[in-house]
Amino acid sequence: MWIWQQQEWPDFVWDHIRITPLLRQIQFNQGLLLGKIGTESVSQWTLDTMIANIVHSSAIEGETLNALSVRSSLANKLGVSEENPYPTTAQTDGLADITLDALQNWQQPLRLTRILDWHALLFPSNQAVFNPVIGGKLRGDEPMQVVSGRLDKPTVHFEAPPRDTLDQSLTEFIEWFNQSRKQADLDPLVRAAITHLWFVTLHPLDDGNGRITRLLTDLALAQAEHRSIHFYTMSVSILERRKAYYAILESTQQDGLDITPWLLWFLDTLNDAIQHTLNSIEQTTAKTQFWRRVDQRLLTPALTTEHVKVLNRLLDGDFNDGISSSQYQKVAEVSRATATRHLAQLVEQQCLVKTGAGGRSTRYVLLVLVKS
């Protein structure tokens, strides 16, 4: 029995005690994140987050987008100038439009026409040759199944509600989405998780259900924060956990109306997405502080292009255990003797610290806090 076949569908229930610690952790991390983003960095973080969101949401479905084209489409819509703009496409322009609509117009009520407009932009008519899906229309009368395996012996992972109940089901979902914003006893993050599960279970479109679902989730999260900007993207963390994502959806859609396991997975993934951004900010801050201290000690003129290239790679976290002489040689594209000399210079200048017992085990790690 599918979850939508339960007699009480869609009256979900969950264990409040089990999810409360995660909700508190997320709220704490959201506060940390807002405190760490400097006002001068807001525009760049906003653009980077939306690019990552679009690219990774498509990647979850196995579609690879050109990130440079996505960047240019978003930059055009946001009025951000680019030194070397990349050619855009109808698809990337459409993705930019629907992402901005979900985030910037978070106060607007949800309508079916809005969802179908998003779908039309997701599948532009000039790309029909490559993808026969007609954008802006609900699915047809054929059974909607998620299957895998051989054509003659497919494994059915999920079957959506029949077409003749879909219109009423969507009306019910949209009414709940709009009314639940004011529901005092429903945590807004839980509301976002329910939004995700409910819409993807209805599976109302021929294709693009996952991407529209994640867009609605972004809308719900924007409403939860009462702001059009959030500096994290769940799609990055979902892609990293893609196998688990489909597994938890499948198990939830084949179970009863207690959605506690789904809520725990969703909230943990949301917290991971926020933590990703916090880690990136800390890394960027450490990098800025490192180069500021280098400048204060007047070391910059003494550093070669190769020095700077390797130090930036280390600051970006590419060599968590430190860099060896042979690795330096490859990254900097220098001889073995030059690599050894460069590393010795960086140790002398207090940019790196030599570790290990010697020989091949020798590694050079960043002295992040360079004393002035």
C-alpha positions as CSV (number, residue, x, y, z in Angstrom):
1,M,0.0,0.0,0.0
2,W,1.3,3.4,-1.0
3,I,1.2,6.3,1.5
4,W,-1.4,8.1,-0.4
5,Q,-3.7,5.1,-0.2
6,Q,-3.9,5.4,3.6
7,Q,-7.4,6.2,4.8
8,E,-6.2,9.3,6.7
9,W,-3.9,10.7,3.9
10,P,-2.6,13.4,4.0
11,D,-2.9,13.7,7.8
12,F,0.8,13.1,8.6
13,V,2.0,12.4,12.2
14,W,5.4,12.5,13.7
15,D,7.4,12.2,17.0
16,H,8.0,15.8,18.1
17,I,10.4,14.7,20.8
18,R,12.7,13.0,18.3
19,I,12.9,15.9,15.9
20,T,13.2,18.8,18.4
21,P,17.0,18.6,19.0
22,L,17.6,18.8,15.2
23,L,15.2,21.8,14.9
24,R,17.1,23.6,17.7
25,Q,20.5,22.8,16.1
26,I,19.3,24.1,12.7
27,Q,17.9,27.3,14.2
28,F,21.2,27.9,16.1
29,N,23.3,27.3,12.9
30,Q,21.0,29.7,10.9
31,G,21.7,32.4,13.5
32,L,25.4,31.7,13.3
33,L,25.3,31.9,9.5
34,L,23.5,35.2,9.4
35,G,26.1,36.6,11.9
36,K,29.0,35.4,9.8
37,I,28.0,36.8,6.4
38,G,29.4,40.3,6.0
39,T,27.2,42.9,4.3
40,E,29.9,43.3,1.6
41,S,29.7,39.6,0.8
42,V,25.9,39.3,0.5
43,S,25.6,39.8,-3.2
44,Q,28.4,37.3,-4.0
45,W,27.1,34.7,-1.6
46,T,23.6,35.1,-2.9
47,L,24.7,34.6,-6.5
48,D,27.0,31.6,-5.7
49,T,24.3,29.9,-3.6
50,M,21.7,30.2,-6.4
51,I,24.1,28.9,-9.0
52,A,24.9,25.9,-6.8
53,N,21.2,25.3,-6.2
54,I,20.3,25.2,-9.9
55,V,23.3,23.2,-11.0
56,H,23.0,20.6,-8.2
57,S,19.2,20.2,-8.4
58,S,19.6,19.3,-12.0
59,A,22.5,17.0,-11.3
60,I,20.3,15.0,-8.8
61,E,18.2,14.1,-11.9
62,G,21.3,13.2,-13.9
63,E,21.3,16.4,-16.0
64,T,24.6,18.4,-16.3
65,L,24.3,22.2,-16.7
66,N,26.9,24.6,-17.7
67,A,27.6,26.6,-14.5
68,L,29.0,29.5,-16.4
69,S,25.8,29.8,-18.5
70,V,23.7,29.6,-15.3
71,R,25.9,32.3,-13.7
72,S,25.4,34.7,-16.6
73,S,21.6,34.1,-16.7
74,L,21.4,34.9,-13.0
75,A,23.7,37.8,-13.3
76,N,21.6,39.3,-16.0
77,K,18.4,38.9,-14.0
78,L,20.1,40.4,-10.9
79,G,21.7,43.3,-12.7
80,V,25.2,42.1,-11.8
81,S,27.9,43.0,-14.3
82,E,30.3,40.4,-15.5
83,E,33.7,40.9,-17.1
84,N,33.4,37.9,-19.4
85,P,29.7,36.9,-19.6
86,Y,29.1,33.4,-20.9
87,P,26.4,32.7,-23.5
88,T,23.0,31.9,-21.9
89,T,20.3,29.5,-23.2
90,A,16.5,29.5,-22.9
91,Q,16.9,26.7,-20.3
92,T,19.4,28.6,-18.1
93,D,17.4,31.8,-18.4
94,G,14.2,29.9,-17.4
95,L,16.0,28.3,-14.4
96,A,17.2,31.7,-13.3
97,D,13.6,33.0,-13.6
98,I,12.0,30.3,-11.5
99,T,14.7,30.3,-8.9
100,L,14.4,34.1,-8.4
101,D,10.6,33.9,-8.4
102,A,10.6,31.2,-5.6
103,L,13.0,33.2,-3.5
104,Q,12.2,36.8,-4.2
105,N,8.4,36.5,-4.3
106,W,8.2,34.3,-1.2
107,Q,5.3,36.4,0.2
108,Q,3.1,35.7,-2.8
109,P,0.5,32.9,-2.4
110,L,1.1,29.7,-4.3
111,R,-1.2,29.0,-7.3
112,L,-1.3,26.1,-9.7
113,T,-0.6,28.5,-12.5
114,R,2.6,29.5,-10.8
115,I,3.7,25.9,-10.6
116,L,2.8,25.3,-14.3
117,D,4.7,28.5,-15.3
118,W,7.8,27.2,-13.5
119,H,7.4,23.9,-15.4
120,A,7.1,25.7,-18.7
121,L,10.3,27.5,-18.1
122,L,12.0,24.3,-17.0
123,F,11.1,22.7,-20.3
124,P,11.2,25.5,-23.0
125,S,9.4,24.7,-26.2
126,N,12.6,25.3,-28.3
127,Q,14.2,22.2,-26.6
128,A,11.3,19.9,-27.4
129,V,13.5,18.0,-29.9
130,F,15.9,17.0,-27.1
131,N,13.1,16.4,-24.5
132,P,9.6,15.7,-25.7
133,V,8.1,16.8,-22.4
134,I,5.5,19.6,-22.9
135,G,6.1,22.2,-20.3
136,G,3.3,23.8,-18.3
137,K,1.0,20.9,-18.4
138,L,-0.1,18.3,-15.8
139,R,0.6,14.6,-16.6
140,G,-1.6,12.5,-18.7
141,D,-3.9,9.6,-17.9
142,E,-1.3,6.9,-18.0
143,P,-0.2,5.5,-14.6
144,M,2.8,7.4,-13.2
145,Q,5.4,5.0,-11.9
146,V,9.0,5.3,-10.8
147,V,10.7,2.2,-12.1
148,S,14.1,0.7,-12.6
149,G,15.6,-2.5,-14.0
150,R,14.8,-4.4,-17.1
151,L,11.9,-3.3,-19.4
152,D,10.4,-6.8,-19.3
153,K,10.8,-7.1,-15.5
154,P,10.8,-3.6,-14.0
155,T,11.0,-2.8,-10.3
156,V,8.3,-0.4,-9.3
157,H,9.6,1.9,-6.6
158,F,6.6,4.1,-6.4
159,E,3.3,4.7,-8.1
160,A,1.7,8.1,-7.9
161,P,-2.0,8.8,-7.3
162,P,-4.2,8.2,-10.4
163,R,-4.9,11.1,-12.8
164,D,-8.6,11.4,-12.0
165,T,-7.8,12.4,-8.4
166,L,-4.9,14.7,-9.2
167,D,-6.7,18.0,-9.7
168,Q,-8.4,17.7,-6.3
169,S,-5.2,16.5,-4.6
170,L,-3.3,19.5,-6.0
171,T,-6.0,21.9,-4.8
172,E,-5.8,20.4,-1.3
173,F,-2.0,20.6,-1.3
174,I,-2.0,24.3,-2.5
175,E,-4.6,25.3,0.0
176,W,-2.6,23.6,2.8
177,F,0.6,25.3,1.6
178,N,-1.0,28.8,1.8
179,Q,-2.9,28.3,5.0
180,S,-0.1,26.5,6.9
181,R,2.1,29.6,6.8
182,K,0.0,31.0,9.6
183,Q,-0.3,27.7,11.6
184,A,1.3,28.5,14.9
185,D,1.7,24.8,16.0
186,L,3.5,23.8,12.8
187,D,7.3,24.5,12.8
188,P,8.1,26.2,9.5
189,L,11.0,23.8,8.9
190,V,8.7,20.8,9.4
191,R,6.3,22.5,7.0
192,A,9.2,22.6,4.4
193,A,9.8,18.9,4.8
194,I,6.1,18.1,4.4
195,T,5.9,20.3,1.3
196,H,8.8,18.3,-0.2
197,L,7.2,14.9,0.6
198,W,3.6,15.7,-0.3
199,F,4.3,17.3,-3.7
200,V,6.8,14.7,-4.9
201,T,4.3,12.0,-3.8
202,L,1.6,13.6,-6.0
203,H,4.1,13.5,-8.9
204,P,1.8,15.8,-10.9
205,L,4.0,16.3,-13.9
206,D,5.4,14.1,-16.7
207,D,8.9,15.1,-15.9
208,G,10.7,17.6,-13.6
209,N,8.8,16.6,-10.4
210,G,12.0,16.5,-8.4
211,R,13.2,19.9,-9.5
212,I,9.8,21.6,-8.9
213,T,9.6,19.8,-5.5
214,R,12.9,21.3,-4.5
215,L,11.9,24.7,-5.8
216,L,8.8,24.5,-3.6
217,T,11.0,23.5,-0.7
218,D,13.2,26.6,-1.3
219,L,10.0,28.7,-1.3
220,A,8.9,27.2,2.0
221,L,12.3,27.7,3.5
222,A,12.3,31.4,2.3
223,Q,8.9,31.8,4.0
224,A,10.3,30.1,7.2
225,E,13.1,32.7,7.4
226,H,10.9,35.6,6.2
227,R,13.7,36.6,3.8
228,S,14.4,36.2,0.1
229,I,18.0,35.3,0.7
230,H,19.4,32.2,2.3
231,F,23.1,31.4,2.0
232,Y,22.8,27.6,1.8
233,T,21.5,25.1,-0.7
234,M,19.9,21.8,0.2
235,S,20.5,20.5,-3.4
236,V,24.2,20.3,-2.7
237,S,23.7,18.1,0.3
238,I,20.9,16.0,-1.3
239,L,23.2,15.3,-4.3
240,E,25.9,14.1,-1.9
241,R,23.3,11.8,-0.3
242,R,21.5,11.0,-3.5
243,K,21.2,7.3,-2.9
244,A,19.9,7.8,0.6
245,Y,17.5,10.5,-0.7
246,Y,15.8,8.1,-3.0
247,A,15.8,5.3,-0.4
248,I,14.1,7.4,2.3
249,L,11.5,8.7,-0.2
250,E,10.8,5.1,-1.3
251,S,10.5,3.7,2.2
252,T,8.3,6.7,3.3
253,Q,6.0,6.4,0.3
254,Q,5.5,2.7,1.0
255,D,4.8,3.2,4.7
256,G,2.1,4.7,6.9
257,L,1.5,8.3,7.8
258,D,4.1,8.5,10.6
259,I,6.8,10.5,8.7
260,T,9.3,10.8,11.6
261,P,12.1,9.0,9.6
262,W,11.6,11.4,6.7
263,L,11.6,14.4,8.9
264,L,14.8,13.3,10.6
265,W,16.5,12.7,7.2
266,F,15.3,16.0,5.8
267,L,16.3,18.1,8.8
268,D,19.7,16.4,9.1
269,T,20.3,17.2,5.4
270,L,19.2,20.8,5.9
271,N,21.5,21.1,8.8
272,D,24.4,19.7,6.7
273,A,23.7,22.2,4.0
274,I,23.9,25.1,6.5
275,Q,27.1,23.6,8.0
276,H,28.6,23.4,4.5
277,T,28.2,27.1,4.2
278,L,29.6,27.8,7.7
279,N,32.6,25.7,6.8
280,S,33.1,27.6,3.5
281,I,32.9,31.0,5.4
282,E,35.4,29.8,7.9
283,Q,37.7,28.7,5.1
284,T,37.3,32.0,3.3
285,T,37.9,34.0,6.5
286,A,41.0,32.0,7.3
287,K,42.3,32.5,3.8
288,T,41.7,36.3,4.0
289,Q,43.4,36.5,7.4
290,F,46.4,34.4,6.2
291,W,47.1,36.8,3.2
292,R,46.5,39.8,5.4
293,R,49.2,38.7,7.8
294,V,51.5,37.8,4.9
295,D,51.0,41.4,3.6
296,Q,51.6,42.8,7.1
297,R,54.9,41.0,7.3
298,L,55.9,42.3,3.9
299,L,56.4,38.8,2.6
300,T,54.3,39.2,-0.6
301,P,57.1,40.5,-2.8
302,A,59.3,37.5,-1.7
303,L,56.6,35.0,-2.8
304,T,56.8,33.6,-6.3
305,T,53.8,32.8,-8.5
306,E,54.4,29.1,-7.6
307,H,54.4,29.9,-3.9
308,V,51.1,31.7,-4.1
309,K,49.5,28.9,-6.3
310,V,50.4,26.2,-3.8
311,L,49.4,28.2,-0.7
312,N,46.0,28.9,-2.2
313,R,45.5,25.2,-2.9
314,L,46.4,24.5,0.7
315,L,44.1,27.2,1.9
316,D,41.3,25.8,-0.2
317,G,41.7,22.5,1.7
318,D,43.0,20.5,-1.2
319,F,45.7,18.8,0.9
320,N,44.2,18.2,4.3
321,D,47.2,16.1,5.5
322,G,49.7,18.6,4.1
323,I,51.6,18.7,0.9
324,S,54.7,16.6,0.0
325,S,57.6,17.7,-2.1
326,S,56.5,15.5,-5.0
327,Q,52.9,17.0,-4.8
328,Y,54.4,20.5,-4.7
329,Q,56.4,19.7,-7.8
330,K,53.3,18.6,-9.7
331,V,51.0,21.5,-8.6
332,A,53.6,24.2,-9.1
333,E,55.0,22.5,-12.3
334,V,58.6,22.9,-11.2
335,S,61.6,20.6,-10.9
336,R,62.2,18.4,-7.9
337,A,65.1,20.6,-6.7
338,T,63.0,23.8,-7.1
339,A,60.2,22.2,-5.2
340,T,62.5,21.4,-2.3
341,R,63.9,24.9,-2.3
342,H,60.5,26.5,-2.5
343,L,59.2,24.5,0.5
344,A,62.3,25.4,2.5
345,Q,61.6,29.1,1.8
346,L,58.0,28.8,2.8
347,V,59.0,27.2,6.1
348,E,61.6,30.0,6.7
349,Q,59.0,32.6,5.9
350,Q,56.6,31.0,8.5
351,C,54.0,30.2,5.9
352,L,54.4,26.4,6.3
353,V,55.5,24.0,9.0
354,K,57.4,20.8,8.3
355,T,55.9,17.6,9.8
356,G,56.6,13.9,9.6
357,A,59.6,11.7,10.4
358,G,61.5,12.7,7.3
359,G,61.9,11.2,3.8
360,R,58.7,10.3,2.0
361,S,56.6,10.9,5.1
362,T,57.5,14.6,5.2
363,R,54.6,16.9,4.8
364,Y,54.3,20.6,4.9
365,V,51.2,22.1,6.5
366,L,49.9,25.7,6.7
367,L,50.8,27.8,9.6
368,V,47.4,29.5,9.4
369,L,48.1,32.1,12.0
370,V,51.2,33.8,10.7
371,K,52.5,35.9,13.5
372,S,53.1,39.5,12.6
